[in-house]
Amino acid sequence: MMTDLGKYADTVLAAYAVSIGLLLAIVIWSLWKGARVKRALEAQETRMGRRNG
């Protein structure tokens, strides 16, 4: 159910869309960066001759 936003509907909906888009971008960037750091750490551990466990 949509609340009547009157003459501000376009502005409010655009603000919601931008906010959701930015939050998604932050989540995706964080996951990508975390995977990249994990790969770098595993590569460094391999070079140092250490194994997990």
N, C-alpha and C positions, 0 to 999 in steps of 0.2 A: 504494500500500500504506500503510495507516494504522497508526501505532505505537499500542500499547495505552497509553492515558494514565490508565487507572484512574479513581479518583474525581475526578481533576482535569480530566477531559476537557472538561467544560462551560466551566470557567474558562480553560483554555488556548485552546480554540477561539474563545471570545469575545474573548480578548486578540488573537489573530491577526486576527479580523474587524475589530476596532476599529483595529488598526495598519494593515491594508490600506486600510480606509476613509479614515483620516487621510492616508495617503500619496497616495491618489487625489485627495483634496480639495486637497492641496498642489500636485500636478501641474496639476490643472484650474485652480486659482486662478492659478498662475504663468503658464500659457498665456493665460488671459483678461487678466491684468494686462499681460503683454507686448504683446498685440495692442492693448490700449487705449493704452499708451504710444506704440506705433508710429504709431497713428492721430493722436495728439496731436502727435507730432513732425512728421509729414507735413503736418498742418494748419498748424503754425507755420512750416514751411519755405515753404509756399505763401503765407502772409501776408507773409513776408519777401521774396518774389519770387525765391526760389531754386528751381532745378530739379535733380532727380537727374541724376547723370552728369557 
